[in-house]
């Protein structure tokens, strides 16, 4: 993307360019800190203006993205990928020809009972008005009502088979920690149309079941400036830490403190040209503005009377998935482009029926409420909603098939993701899996062996690099041109891979 952005990615060059702007300092009625931002920062960081401005690469179909990330790996077999053949084969061994030597985890590799096939215990209903068909299980009665808006992808795949590498991979484009997150790339590329709220907001929805740990690198900036990291909204206490002034400190006092601090930071920047100094100024100024904007965001007093019945009975409970979804909609209304909700507890190695029934109860009506709410406010067409986890679950069970507490192991070879709004074709499915739900196939049932490391893309498949490339494309960004230079190399979210899935785009 060299030549497409306003920051060169070279701090020394940027410093030289910025030195000519010193005369702007101290001339703003809002204080030295705000003036410093206007004069020092690249245009992408001044007043929220983006690096990629409203379709610099191509016209954007979406203005914002809400990513509903199901951490742990939800079971596509029990929610989306209908496989009636498994009922005939229940408790029989997965044929070796189907597995074909593929790697499986140590949790089931040496099971005494082998790999017994496990059909879903839930009923599926075809919910659509066209000839493609969208099958949804009885676990999601509310989501069934909105399938006309969804593009359901059954052929998402990844190479990672364990949680932390898989989540790091799908969020940052690398299994090795240290790269910027998807949200950081979007903040760097698009900025925000509301200078009083962060470019990138993260929420953690509560779960009733065991949760995988999530590290802040998943919404971090890696080697990018730290102002692009996600701001975590908390469900208990202050939504953002340290926003409130200490007792006895007035807002004018805080303004004066920030101006003095900005002057010191400016002196340090002139001496060392450290871009993190600019990040400090940016973050201090954002925190000052959020003292007003965050309380207004969290004030639901003007929401319509039917809002509780739309999102469900958990809406008013702090930290629930429903409350996070309503907050996400309110953020979109206020110009925040990038919102991510992490919902943990989907790692059902055992007791899958109880756990997935509880998890689906938590998210089902809230997903319905979010899509419906965005539509009625005229925001769905410009808001991309993404739903999915880091991988799926196996067609065979972990534990005994006849036990009530059976589970399913990790399955990265094919799993389900869905999209809605923001330029997505509604009411369709994309990609196919075999009768076991184990491998991706073509329309004739021939098993596909996708090669994510090759330039040639395999139609009907969606690697996680393809997923991220498609998200960026819908937001007006060419994933091959959104780059950041670090240690002499131009890095990008999709590394050297990724293909936009145009079959999903309206």
CORBELPE-V364924 format. One record per pair of residues at least 24 apart in sequence whose C-alpha atoms are under 10 Angstrom apart, sorted by the first residue. I is the first residue (numbers start at 1). J is the second residue. D is the distance in whole Angstrom. If there is no record, write none. Layout:
# CORBELPE-V364924
i = [I	I]
j = [J	J]
d = [D	D]
This chain:
# CORBELPE-V364924
i = [1	1	1	1	1	1	1	1	1	1	1	1	2	2	2	2	2	2	3	4	4	4	4	4	4	4	5	5	5	5	5	5	5	5	5	5	5	5	5	5	6	6	6	6	6	6	7	7	7	7	7	7	7	8	8	8	9	9	9	9	9	9	9	9	10	10	10	10	10	10	11	11	11	11	12	12	12	12	13	14	14	14	14	14	15	15	15	15	15	15	15	15	16	16	17	18	18	18	19	19	19	22	22	25	25	26	26	30	30	31	31	31	31	31	31	32	32	32	32	32	32	32	32	32	33	33	33	33	33	33	33	33	33	33	33	33	33	33	33	34	34	34	34	34	34	34	34	35	35	36	36	36	36	36	36	36	36	36	37	37	37	37	37	37	40	40	40	40	41	41	41	41	41	42	43	44	44	44	44	44	44	45	45	45	45	45	45	45	45	45	45	45	45	46	46	46	47	47	47	47	47	47	47	48	48	48	48	48	48	48	48	48	48	48	49	49	49	49	49	49	49	50	50	50	50	50	50	50	50	50	51	51	51	51	51	51	51	52	52	52	52	52	52	52	52	52	52	53	53	53	53	53	54	54	54	54	55	55	55	55	55	55	55	56	56	56	57	57	57	57	57	57	57	57	58	58	58	58	58	58	59	59	59	59	59	60	60	60	60	60	60	60	60	60	61	61	61	61	61	61	61	61	61	61	61	61	61	61	62	62	62	62	62	62	62	62	62	62	62	62	62	62	62	62	62	62	63	63	63	63	63	63	63	63	63	63	63	63	63	63	63	63	63	64	64	64	64	64	64	64	64	64	64	64	64	64	64	64	64	64	64	64	64	65	65	65	65	65	65	65	65	65	65	65	65	65	65	65	65	65	65	65	65	66	66	66	66	66	66	66	66	66	66	66	66	66	66	66	66	66	66	66	66	67	67	67	67	67	67	67	67	67	67	67	67	67	67	68	68	68	68	68	68	68	68	68	68	68	68	68	68	68	68	68	68	69	69	69	69	69	69	69	69	69	69	69	69	69	69	70	70	70	70	70	70	70	70	70	70	70	70	70	70	70	71	71	71	71	71	71	71	71	71	71	71	71	71	71	71	71	71	72	72	72	72	72	72	72	72	72	72	72	72	72	72	72	72	72	72	72	72	72	72	73	73	73	73	73	73	73	73	73	73	73	73	73	73	73	73	73	73	73	73	73	74	74	74	74	74	74	74	74	74	74	74	74	74	74	74	74	74	74	74	74	75	75	75	75	75	75	75	75	75	75	75	75	75	75	75	75	75	75	75	76	76	76	76	76	76	76	76	76	76	76	76	76	76	76	76	77	77	77	77	77	77	77	77	77	77	77	77	77	77	77	77	78	78	78	78	78	78	78	78	78	78	78	78	78	78	78	78	78	79	79	79	79	79	79	79	79	79	79	79	79	79	80	80	80	80	80	80	80	80	80	80	80	80	80	80	80	80	81	81	81	81	81	81	81	81	81	81	81	81	81	81	81	81	82	82	82	82	82	82	82	82	82	82	82	82	82	82	82	83	83	83	83	83	83	83	83	83	84	84	84	84	84	84	85	85	85	85	85	86	86	86	86	86	86	86	86	86	87	87	87	87	87	88	88	89	89	89	89	89	90	90	90	90	90	90	90	90	91	91	91	91	91	91	91	91	91	91	92	92	92	92	92	93	93	93	94	94	94	94	94	95	98	98	98	98	98	99	99	102	103	103	103	103	103	104	104	104	104	104	104	104	105	105	105	105	105	106	107	107	107	107	107	108	108	108	108	108	108	108	108	109	111	111	111	112	112	113	113	113	113	113	114	114	114	114	114	115	115	115	115	115	115	115	115	116	116	116	116	116	116	116	117	117	117	117	117	117	117	118	118	118	118	118	118	118	118	118	118	118	118	119	119	119	119	119	120	120	121	122	127	128	128	129	129	130	130	131	131	132	132	132	132	133	133	133	134	134	134	134	135	138	138	139	139	139	139	139	139	139	139	140	140	140	140	140	140	140	140	141	141	141	141	141	142	142	142	142	142	142	142	142	143	143	143	143	143	143	143	143	143	144	144	145	145	145	146	146	146	146	146	146	146	146	147	147	147	147	147	147	148	148	148	148	148	149	149	149	149	149	149	149	149	149	149	149	149	149	150	150	150	150	150	150	150	150	150	150	150	150	150	151	151	151	151	151	151	151	151	151	151	151	151	151	151	151	151	152	152	152	152	152	152	152	152	152	152	152	152	152	152	153	153	153	153	153	153	153	153	153	153	153	153	153	153	153	153	154	154	154	154	154	154	154	154	154	154	154	154	154	154	154	155	155	155	155	155	155	155	155	155	155	155	155	155	155	155	155	155	155	156	156	156	156	156	156	156	156	156	156	156	156	156	156	156	156	156	156	156	156	156	156	156	157	157	157	157	157	157	157	157	157	157	157	157	157	157	157	157	157	157	157	157	157	158	158	158	158	158	158	158	158	158	158	158	158	158	159	159	159	159	159	159	159	160	160	160	160	160	160	161	161	161	161	161	161	161	161	162	162	162	162	162	163	163	163	163	163	163	163	164	164	164	164	164	164	165	166	166	166	166	166	167	167	167	167	167	167	168	168	168	168	168	168	169	169	169	169	169	170	170	170	170	170	170	170	170	170	170	170	171	171	171	171	171	171	171	171	171	172	172	172	172	172	172	172	172	172	172	172	172	173	173	173	173	173	173	173	173	173	173	174	174	174	174	177	177	177	178	178	178	178	178	178	179	179	179	179	179	179	179	179	179	179	180	180	180	180	180	180	180	180	180	180	180	180	180	180	180	180	181	181	181	181	181	181	181	181	181	181	181	181	182	182	182	182	182	182	182	182	182	182	182	182	183	183	183	183	183	183	183	183	183	183	183	184	184	184	184	184	184	184	184	184	184	184	184	184	184	185	185	185	185	185	185	185	185	185	185	185	186	186	186	186	186	186	186	186	186	187	187	187	187	187	187	187	187	188	188	188	188	188	188	188	188	188	189	189	189	189	189	189	189	190	190	190	190	190	191	191	191	191	191	192	192	192	192	192	193	193	193	193	193	194	194	194	194	194	194	194	194	195	195	195	195	195	195	195	195	196	196	196	196	196	196	196	196	196	196	196	196	196	197	197	197	197	197	197	197	197	197	197	197	197	197	197	198	198	198	198	198	198	198	198	198	198	198	198	198	198	198	198	198	198	199	199	199	199	199	199	199	199	199	199	200	200	200	200	200	200	200	200	200	200	200	200	201	201	201	201	201	201	201	201	201	201	201	201	201	202	202	202	202	202	202	202	202	202	202	202	202	202	203	203	203	203	203	203	203	203	203	203	203	203	203	203	203	203	203	203	203	204	204	204	204	204	204	204	204	204	204	204	204	204	205	205	205	205	205	205	205	205	205	205	205	205	205	205	205	205	206	206	206	206	206	206	206	206	206	206	206	206	207	207	207	207	207	207	207	207	207	207	207	208	208	208	208	208	208	209	209	209	209	209	209	209	209	209	209	210	210	210	210	210	210	211	211	211	211	211	212	212	212	212	213	213	214	214	219	223	223	223	223	223	224	224	224	224	224	225	225	225	225	225	225	226	226	226	226	226	226	226	226	227	227	227	227	227	227	227	227	228	228	230	230	230	231	232	232	233	233	233	233	234	234	235	235	235	235	235	235	236	236	237	238	238	239	239	239	240	240	240	240	241	242	242	243	243	243	243	243	243	243	244	244	244	244	244	245	245	251	251	254	255	255	258	258	258	259	259	293	297	297	297	297	297	297	298	298	298	298	299	300	300	300	303	307	307	308	309	309	310	310	310	310	310	310	310	310	311	311	311	311	311	311	311	311	311	311	312	312	312	312	312	312	312	312	313	313	313	314	314	314	314	315	320	320	320	321	321	321	321	321	321	321	322	322	322	322	322	322	322	322	322	323	324	324	325	325	325	325	325	325	326	326	326	326	326	326	327	328	329	329	329	329	329	329	329	329	330	332	332	332	332	333	333	333	337	337	337	338	338	339	340	340	341	342	343	344	346	346	346	347	347	347	347	347	347	348	348	348	348	348	348	348	348	349	349	349	349	349	349	349	349	349	349	350	350	350	350	350	350	350	350	350	350	350	351	351	351	351	351	351	351	351	352	352	352	352	352	352	352	353	353	353	353	354	354	354	355	355	371	371	374	375	379	379	380	380	380	380	381	381	381	381	381	382	382	382	382	382	383	383	383	383	383	383	383	384	384	384	384	384	384	384	384	384	385	385	385	385	385	385	385	386	386	386	386	386	386	386	386	387	387	387	387	387	388	388	388	388	388	389	389	389	390	390	390	391	391	391	391	392	392	393	393	394	394	394	395	395	395	395	396	396	396	411	411	412	412	413	413	413	413	413	413	413	414	414	414	414	414	414	415	415	415	417	417	419	419	421	421	422	422	422	422	422	423	423	423	423	423	424	424	424	424	424	424	425	425	425	425	425	426	426	426	428	428	429	429	430	430	430	430	430	430	431	431	431	431	432	432	433	433	452	452	452	453	453	453	454	454	454	455	455	455	455	456	456	456	457	457	457	457	457	458	459	459	460	460	461	462	462	462	462	463	463	463	463	464	464	464	464	465	465	465	465	465	465	465	465	466	466	466	466	466	466	467	467	467	467	467	468	468	468	468	468	468	469	469	469	469	469	469	469	470	470	470	470	470	470	470	471	471	472	473	473	473	473	473	474	474	474]
j = [57	478	479	480	481	482	483	484	485	490	491	492	481	482	483	484	485	490	481	51	52	56	57	481	482	483	42	43	44	50	51	52	53	56	188	189	481	482	483	484	42	43	44	50	51	52	41	42	43	44	45	51	484	42	484	485	224	225	275	483	484	485	486	490	275	484	485	486	487	488	273	274	275	276	272	273	274	275	273	40	41	42	273	275	40	41	269	270	272	273	274	275	270	273	42	42	270	273	269	270	273	266	270	263	266	259	263	255	259	255	256	258	259	260	262	255	256	258	259	260	261	262	263	266	255	256	257	258	259	260	261	262	263	265	266	281	282	284	285	258	259	262	281	282	284	285	286	259	262	259	262	263	265	266	278	281	282	285	262	278	279	281	282	285	266	269	278	281	275	278	279	281	282	278	191	187	188	189	190	191	192	187	188	190	191	192	195	199	227	228	278	279	282	191	195	282	191	192	193	194	195	196	282	187	190	191	192	193	194	195	196	197	198	199	189	190	191	192	193	194	195	186	187	188	189	190	191	192	193	199	186	187	188	189	190	191	482	186	188	189	190	191	475	476	477	478	482	189	190	191	476	477	190	475	476	477	190	473	474	475	476	477	478	476	477	478	473	475	476	477	478	479	481	482	473	474	475	476	477	478	473	474	475	476	477	382	422	423	472	473	474	475	476	477	381	382	383	384	421	422	423	424	473	474	475	476	505	506	337	379	380	381	382	383	384	385	421	422	423	424	471	472	473	474	475	476	190	192	193	332	335	336	337	338	379	381	382	383	384	422	474	475	476	186	190	192	331	332	333	335	336	337	338	339	379	380	382	383	384	385	422	474	475	183	186	328	332	336	337	338	339	340	382	383	384	385	386	421	422	471	472	474	475	201	202	325	328	329	331	332	336	337	338	339	340	341	370	383	384	385	386	387	420	183	202	328	338	339	340	341	342	384	385	386	387	388	419	203	205	321	324	325	339	340	341	342	343	363	367	385	386	387	388	389	418	167	171	204	340	341	342	343	344	386	387	388	389	390	417	205	341	342	343	344	345	346	347	359	363	387	388	389	390	391	163	167	211	212	213	214	341	342	343	344	345	346	347	388	389	390	391	162	163	164	166	167	210	211	212	213	343	344	345	346	347	348	349	389	390	391	392	393	410	163	166	167	344	345	346	347	348	388	389	390	391	392	393	408	409	410	411	412	415	416	344	345	346	347	348	352	356	359	360	388	389	390	391	392	393	408	410	415	416	417	120	346	347	348	352	356	389	391	392	393	394	395	407	408	409	410	411	415	416	120	136	137	154	388	391	392	393	394	395	411	414	415	416	417	437	118	119	120	121	122	137	392	393	394	395	408	415	416	436	437	438	119	120	121	122	123	124	136	137	138	139	140	352	353	356	357	393	395	120	122	123	124	135	136	137	138	139	140	356	360	416	124	125	134	135	136	137	138	139	140	152	153	154	415	416	417	418	120	124	134	135	136	137	152	153	154	415	416	432	433	435	436	437	119	120	122	123	124	125	126	134	135	136	137	433	435	436	437	119	120	124	395	433	434	435	436	437	119	120	123	124	435	436	119	434	435	436	437	117	118	119	120	395	396	435	436	437	117	118	119	120	121	117	119	116	117	118	119	436	116	117	118	119	120	396	401	402	115	116	117	118	119	396	397	400	401	402	116	117	118	396	401	117	118	396	118	395	396	436	438	436	434	436	438	439	447	438	439	413	159	161	411	412	413	161	162	394	409	410	411	412	161	162	409	410	411	409	349	398	399	409	410	349	396	397	398	399	408	409	410	398	398	399	400	399	400	397	398	399	400	401	396	397	398	399	400	394	395	396	397	398	399	400	401	395	396	397	398	399	400	401	394	395	396	397	398	401	436	394	395	396	397	398	400	401	402	406	407	408	436	395	396	397	401	436	353	395	353	353	427	427	428	427	428	427	428	427	428	427	428	429	430	427	428	429	427	428	429	430	429	357	360	353	356	357	358	359	360	361	364	357	360	361	363	364	365	367	368	360	361	364	365	368	361	363	364	365	366	367	368	369	360	363	364	365	366	367	368	369	371	364	368	365	368	372	367	368	369	371	372	420	426	427	368	418	420	426	427	428	420	425	426	427	428	371	372	375	380	418	419	420	421	424	425	426	427	428	371	385	386	418	419	420	421	424	425	426	427	428	429	386	417	418	419	420	421	424	425	426	427	428	429	430	503	504	505	387	416	417	418	419	420	425	426	427	428	429	430	431	504	388	414	415	416	417	418	419	428	429	430	431	432	460	461	462	504	414	415	416	417	418	429	430	431	432	433	437	440	460	461	462	413	414	415	416	417	429	430	431	432	433	437	439	440	441	460	461	462	463	388	390	391	392	412	413	414	415	416	417	418	430	431	432	440	460	461	462	463	464	465	466	467	390	391	392	411	412	413	414	415	416	417	439	440	450	452	461	462	463	464	465	466	467	390	391	392	411	412	413	414	415	452	462	463	464	465	391	411	412	413	452	463	464	390	391	410	411	412	413	390	391	392	409	410	411	412	413	390	391	410	411	412	212	213	214	347	390	391	410	212	213	214	215	218	390	390	389	390	391	412	464	214	215	218	389	390	391	214	215	217	218	219	390	218	390	464	465	494	218	389	390	391	463	464	465	467	468	493	494	217	218	219	220	390	464	465	468	493	217	218	219	220	221	222	465	468	492	493	494	495	464	465	468	492	493	494	495	496	497	498	465	493	494	495	217	218	222	217	218	220	221	222	223	217	218	220	221	222	223	224	491	492	493	217	218	219	220	221	222	223	224	225	226	228	229	484	491	492	493	216	217	218	219	220	221	222	224	228	229	230	493	218	219	220	221	229	338	340	468	471	472	493	494	218	219	220	221	228	229	230	337	338	339	340	218	219	220	221	222	224	225	226	227	228	229	230	338	493	220	221	224	228	229	472	482	483	484	492	493	228	337	338	471	472	475	477	482	493	221	227	228	229	230	336	337	338	221	224	225	227	228	229	482	483	484	228	472	475	476	477	482	483	337	338	475	476	477	228	335	336	337	338	334	335	336	337	338	332	334	335	336	337	293	331	332	333	334	335	336	337	285	286	289	290	293	334	335	336	285	286	287	288	289	290	291	292	293	294	334	335	336	231	286	287	289	290	291	292	293	294	297	331	334	335	336	227	228	229	230	231	232	283	286	287	289	290	294	331	335	336	337	338	339	227	228	229	230	231	335	336	337	338	339	227	228	229	230	231	232	331	336	337	338	339	340	229	230	231	232	233	328	331	336	337	338	339	340	341	229	230	231	232	233	234	324	328	338	339	340	341	342	230	231	232	233	234	235	239	319	320	321	324	325	327	328	339	340	341	342	343	232	233	234	235	319	320	321	324	340	341	342	343	344	234	235	318	319	320	321	322	323	324	325	341	342	343	344	362	363	235	318	319	320	321	322	324	342	343	344	345	362	319	320	321	343	344	345	346	355	358	359	362	344	345	355	358	359	362	344	345	346	347	348	354	355	356	358	359	344	345	346	347	348	355	343	344	345	346	347	344	345	346	347	344	345	342	344	340	484	485	486	487	491	275	276	484	485	486	275	276	277	278	279	280	275	276	277	278	279	280	282	283	276	278	279	280	281	282	283	286	279	283	338	339	340	339	340	341	294	319	324	327	318	319	317	318	319	320	323	324	318	319	318	294	295	294	295	298	287	290	291	294	287	287	291	287	288	289	290	291	292	294	287	288	290	291	292	288	291	288	291	288	285	288	284	285	288	284	285	334	327	328	330	331	333	334	326	327	330	331	327	326	327	330	330	369	373	369	365	369	365	366	367	368	369	370	372	373	363	364	365	366	367	368	369	370	372	373	361	362	363	364	365	366	368	369	362	365	366	362	363	365	366	366	362	363	366	359	362	363	364	365	366	367	362	363	364	365	366	367	368	369	370	366	366	370	363	366	367	369	370	371	366	367	369	370	373	374	370	370	370	371	373	374	377	379	380	383	374	374	379	382	383	374	377	379	383	384	475	383	384	385	385	386	387	389	389	389	389	392	393	392	393	407	408	409	410	393	398	405	406	407	408	409	410	393	397	398	399	405	406	407	408	409	410	397	398	399	400	403	404	405	406	407	408	409	398	399	403	404	405	406	407	408	397	398	404	405	406	407	408	404	405	406	407	404	405	406	405	407	420	421	421	421	421	422	420	421	422	423	420	421	422	423	424	421	422	423	474	475	420	421	422	423	424	474	475	419	420	421	422	423	424	471	474	475	418	419	420	421	422	424	471	417	418	419	420	421	422	467	471	416	417	418	419	420	415	416	417	418	419	415	416	417	415	417	464	415	416	417	464	416	417	437	438	436	437	438	435	436	437	438	436	437	438	438	439	438	439	437	438	439	440	449	450	463	438	439	440	461	462	463	439	440	462	462	467	471	504	505	506	471	474	475	505	506	474	475	504	505	506	474	502	503	504	505	506	502	503	504	505	506	504	505	506	503	504	503	504	460	461	462	501	503	504	459	460	461	462	460	461	460	461	497	498	499	496	497	498	496	497	498	496	497	498	499	497	498	499	497	498	499	500	501	499	501	503	501	503	501	498	499	500	501	497	498	499	501	494	497	498	499	493	494	495	496	497	498	499	500	494	497	498	499	500	501	494	498	499	500	501	493	494	498	499	500	501	493	494	497	498	499	500	501	498	499	500	501	502	504	505	500	501	500	499	500	501	502	505	500	502	505]
d = [10	9	9	7	4	5	5	8	10	8	10	9	8	9	7	9	9	9	10	8	8	8	9	8	8	9	10	9	9	9	5	7	9	10	10	8	10	9	9	10	6	7	7	9	6	9	9	6	8	8	10	8	9	9	9	8	9	10	10	9	6	5	7	9	10	9	7	8	10	10	7	7	6	10	9	6	8	9	9	9	9	8	9	9	8	10	8	8	9	6	9	8	10	9	10	9	10	10	10	8	10	9	10	9	9	9	9	9	9	7	8	8	6	9	9	9	9	8	5	8	9	6	7	10	9	9	10	6	5	8	8	5	7	9	9	7	8	8	7	9	8	9	8	8	10	7	10	9	9	9	7	8	9	7	9	8	9	10	9	8	10	7	7	8	9	10	8	10	9	7	9	9	8	10	10	9	7	8	8	6	9	9	9	10	7	9	9	10	9	9	10	9	8	9	9	9	9	8	8	8	5	9	10	9	9	5	5	6	7	5	9	9	9	8	10	7	6	7	7	9	9	9	8	7	6	4	4	7	8	10	10	9	7	5	6	7	9	9	9	5	5	8	10	8	7	10	9	8	7	9	9	9	8	8	7	9	10	10	10	8	5	7	10	7	8	9	9	10	6	6	6	10	8	9	8	9	9	5	7	8	9	9	8	5	9	9	9	9	9	7	6	5	4	8	8	6	9	9	9	6	5	9	8	5	6	7	9	9	9	10	9	7	4	5	6	10	8	4	6	9	9	10	9	6	5	8	9	10	10	9	9	9	6	9	9	9	5	6	8	8	8	6	9	10	10	9	10	7	10	8	7	4	6	8	10	10	7	5	6	9	8	9	7	10	9	10	8	9	6	5	6	8	9	6	5	6	8	9	8	8	10	9	8	10	10	9	7	8	10	8	10	8	6	5	6	8	10	7	6	5	6	9	10	10	10	10	8	6	5	6	8	8	6	5	6	8	9	10	10	9	10	9	9	6	5	6	7	10	9	7	6	5	7	9	10	10	10	10	7	6	5	6	8	8	6	5	6	8	10	10	9	6	5	6	8	7	10	10	10	7	6	5	8	10	8	8	8	7	9	9	10	7	6	5	7	6	8	8	5	7	9	10	7	10	10	9	10	8	7	10	9	6	6	4	4	8	10	7	7	8	9	10	9	8	10	10	9	9	5	6	8	8	5	6	5	5	7	10	9	7	8	9	9	10	10	9	5	7	8	10	8	9	10	8	7	9	8	6	7	10	9	9	9	10	10	8	9	8	9	8	10	9	6	5	8	9	10	8	9	9	9	8	8	10	10	10	8	10	9	6	7	9	9	10	9	6	6	9	9	9	8	6	10	9	9	9	7	8	7	10	9	9	9	7	10	8	5	7	7	9	9	9	7	9	8	10	10	9	9	10	9	10	9	8	9	8	9	6	5	8	7	7	9	9	9	8	10	8	6	5	6	10	10	9	8	9	8	9	7	9	10	10	9	9	7	8	9	10	10	7	8	7	9	8	10	10	7	9	8	10	9	7	9	9	9	6	8	8	10	9	10	8	7	8	9	9	9	9	6	7	7	8	9	10	9	8	9	8	10	6	7	10	7	7	5	8	8	10	7	6	9	9	8	5	8	9	10	9	9	7	8	8	9	7	5	6	6	10	9	8	10	8	5	5	6	9	8	9	9	6	8	5	6	8	9	10	6	10	8	10	8	7	8	9	10	9	8	7	8	9	8	8	9	10	8	10	10	10	8	10	9	8	8	8	9	7	8	8	7	9	10	9	8	10	7	9	10	9	9	6	8	9	7	10	10	8	8	10	9	10	10	9	8	7	9	9	9	9	9	10	9	9	5	7	8	9	10	10	8	5	6	8	9	8	7	9	6	4	6	10	8	8	9	6	5	6	9	10	6	9	9	9	9	9	7	8	9	9	9	10	9	8	9	9	7	8	8	10	8	8	10	9	8	6	7	9	8	7	7	7	7	6	10	9	10	10	10	8	6	9	9	6	8	8	9	7	8	9	6	8	10	10	10	9	7	8	9	10	10	6	5	9	8	6	9	10	9	6	7	9	7	5	9	9	9	8	10	7	10	9	6	9	7	8	9	10	9	9	10	9	8	6	8	9	9	6	4	8	8	10	10	9	10	8	6	7	8	8	4	5	9	10	9	10	6	6	5	8	8	8	5	5	7	8	10	9	6	5	6	9	7	6	6	6	5	6	7	10	7	9	9	7	6	4	7	9	10	9	8	6	5	6	9	9	10	10	8	5	5	6	8	9	6	5	6	8	9	9	8	9	7	6	4	7	9	7	6	5	6	7	9	8	9	8	9	8	5	6	7	8	10	7	5	6	7	10	8	6	9	7	5	6	8	9	10	8	9	8	8	5	5	6	7	10	10	8	10	9	9	6	5	6	7	10	9	8	9	7	9	9	6	5	5	6	9	10	10	9	9	9	8	6	5	6	10	10	10	8	7	10	9	5	6	8	9	9	9	6	6	9	9	10	6	7	9	9	9	9	8	10	9	7	9	9	8	10	10	6	7	6	9	9	9	7	9	9	8	9	10	9	7	8	9	9	8	8	9	10	9	9	9	6	7	9	10	9	10	8	8	5	9	10	9	8	6	10	9	9	8	8	9	10	9	9	6	9	9	6	8	9	8	10	10	9	6	8	10	9	9	10	9	9	9	7	9	9	9	9	10	9	9	6	8	10	8	7	8	8	5	6	7	10	10	10	10	8	8	8	7	9	8	7	10	9	8	5	7	8	9	8	7	5	7	8	9	9	8	8	8	8	6	4	4	7	7	10	10	9	8	10	10	9	8	10	7	6	5	6	6	7	10	9	8	9	8	8	8	9	9	10	9	10	8	10	9	7	10	9	6	8	8	8	7	7	9	6	8	8	10	7	7	6	9	8	9	9	9	5	6	7	9	10	10	8	9	8	9	9	8	9	9	8	7	8	8	7	10	8	9	9	9	10	10	9	6	8	9	10	8	7	10	8	9	9	6	9	9	10	9	10	9	10	10	8	7	9	8	9	9	9	9	9	10	9	7	9	10	6	6	6	8	10	8	5	7	8	10	10	10	10	6	5	6	9	10	8	8	9	10	10	9	9	9	7	9	9	5	6	9	8	6	9	9	10	10	9	7	9	8	6	10	10	7	8	9	8	8	8	7	9	9	9	8	7	10	9	7	9	10	8	10	10	10	7	9	9	10	9	7	9	8	8	9	6	6	6	9	10	7	7	5	6	9	10	7	7	5	6	8	9	5	5	6	7	9	9	8	9	6	5	6	9	10	6	6	5	6	9	9	9	9	6	5	6	8	9	9	6	5	7	8	10	8	10	9	7	9	9	9	8	6	5	6	9	8	8	8	8	7	9	8	8	9	6	5	6	8	10	8	9	5	5	5	8	8	7	9	7	6	5	7	10	10	9	9	6	5	7	10	10	9	7	7	9	9	9	8	8	7	6	6	9	10	9	7	8	9	7	8	8	8	9	8	5	8	9	9	10	7	10	9	8	8	5	8	8	9	9	9	5	4	8	8	7	7	9	8	9	10	9	9	9	9	9	7	10	10	10	9	8	9	8	7	6	9	9	6	10	9	7	10	9	6	8	10	9	9	9	5	8	9	7	6	10	9	10	9	9	9	10	10	10	9	10	9	10	9	8	9	5	5	8	9	9	7	8	10	9	9	8	8	8	9	9	9	8	10	9	10	6	7	9	7	6	9	9	9	9	10	7	10	10	9	9	9	8	9	8	7	8	9	10	10	10	8	10	7	7	10	8	10	7	9	10	10	9	9	9	10	9	9	9	9	9	8	8	10	8	5	8	8	8	9	9	6	5	8	7	5	7	9	9	10	9	9	9	6	6	10	8	10	9	10	8	10	10	9	8	8	9	10	10	7	6	10	10	7	9	7	7	9	8	5	8	10	8	8	8	9	10	9	7	8	8	6	10	8	10	8	7	9	10	10	9	7	9	8	7	10	9	10	9	10	9	8	10	8	9	9	8	9	10	9	10	10	10	10	9	10	9	9	10	9	10	10	9	9	9	9	8	8	8	9	10	9	6	6	8	9	9	9	6	8	9	7	4	5	6	8	9	7	7	10	10	9	5	5	4	7	9	10	10	9	7	4	5	6	9	10	10	9	6	6	5	7	8	7	8	8	9	8	10	10	10	8	8	9	9	9	9	8	5	6	9	9	5	5	6	9	7	5	7	10	9	8	6	5	8	10	10	9	7	6	5	4	7	8	8	8	8	8	6	5	6	7	9	10	7	6	5	7	9	10	10	9	9	6	5	6	9	9	7	5	7	9	9	8	8	9	10	9	6	8	9	10	7	10	10	9	9	8	7	10	6	6	6	9	10	9	8	10	9	10	9	7	6	8	10	10	10	7	6	6	9	9	9	9	9	10	10	9	10	9	10	10	10	7	8	9	9	7	9	9	6	5	8	9	9	6	5	5	10	8	6	5	5	9	9	8	10	8	10	9	7	8	9	10	8	8	8	5	6	8	7	8	10	10	7	8	10	8	7	9	10	8	10	9	7	9	9	10	10	9	9	8	7	10	10	10	9	9	9	9	9	9	8	9	7	9	8	9	10	9	10	8	10	8	5	8	9	6	5	7	9	8	8	4	5	6	7	9	8	8	7	8	8	7	8	9	8	10	8	7	9	6	6	5	8	9	7	5	6	8	9	9	8	10	9	10	7	9	9	10	9	10	8]
